[in-house]
Amino acid sequence: MIIIVVKSKGPHRRTREKFRRGDRDKFTVNSRLRNFSAGDSVAIRTDSSSDSIPFRRFYGLTGTVEGTRGRAYIISIKDGNKPKKIIAKAEHLKAA
């Protein structure tokens, strides 16, 4: 019997090292209750314990808060020379 393994093509592939929760960040309730206002500078640091995470390309980038969308924040960043908007919850953001 031959077993063929299919390579994963999900949204979290190739992110094992980047999103690993080691000693760097421990989950706290305060991280999910943080409030930011428009104009604040924030860094995108993905919390792997959450289901909805920003795309892995934007990990570690710094941007400014433009507003809110529900419980999430709209972050404006520059990816190369192109401006982009990221929607992320408070647990993925840190004041920069």
N, C-alpha and C positions, 0 to 999 in steps of 0.2 A: 504494500500500500504506500503510495506516494502522497505526502502532505505538502501542499504548496502554501507558503506564507505570503499573504498579500500585504504590501507596504501601506502603512497608514497615510491617509491624505487628509486628515482632519485639520481643523483650524489651529490646533495646538501642537502640530508636529514640529520638530526641531527646537523645542523650547524647554527641554528638561532642565538644562543647566541654568537658563535665564530665569525661569519661574520657580526654581527650587526654593522651598522655604526652610532655610537653615537657621543659623543664629542671627541673621541680619534683621529680621522683622518678626515680631510676635504679634499675634492678633489681639487687638484691644477694641473695646466698644467705642472708645473715643475716636478711633480712626474712621469709623463709619458715621459718626455724628458731627464731624468737622463741618464748619461753614466757611465758604469763600464768597467774596463779593466780586462784582465786575471790576476788572483791572488788576486783580491780584496775580502775582507771578507764581506758578505752580510747576512742580516736576512730576512727571508721570512715572510712578513706580508701581508696577502691577502686583496686586495681592492675589496669590494663586488660590486662596481658599474661596474666592468669589466665583460665581458662575459667569457673570458678564464681565469680560476683561477686554481692555483695548488691544488692538492688533499689535503683534510683537515688534513691528518695526518702530513703533513710537515709544518703546520702553526707554526710559532715561532722558527723554527730551524735555525741555522746559518751554512753557508757553504761558499765555495770559488767559484768564477767565473772561469770557464774553457775556455769559449769562447762564441761565439754568434751563433745563428741559426735564420737567418732573423732579425727581430726586437727583438727577445727574447734572453735570456741568458741561458747558460747551467750551472747549479749550481751543484757542487759536495758536497754531505752530507754523513754522516754516520747514518744509521738507525739501531740502536743496534750495531752490529759488521759488518754489511753489507754495503759496499759503494754503494750509489745510485746517479743517475743523474736526476735532476729536470730541466724542461724547463719552464721558467717563464718570463713574460714581466717585464719591468722596474717599472711599477706601483705597483708591488707586492714585490719589493725589497727595502731594506733600508741599508745604509752603517752601518756596525757593528764595 
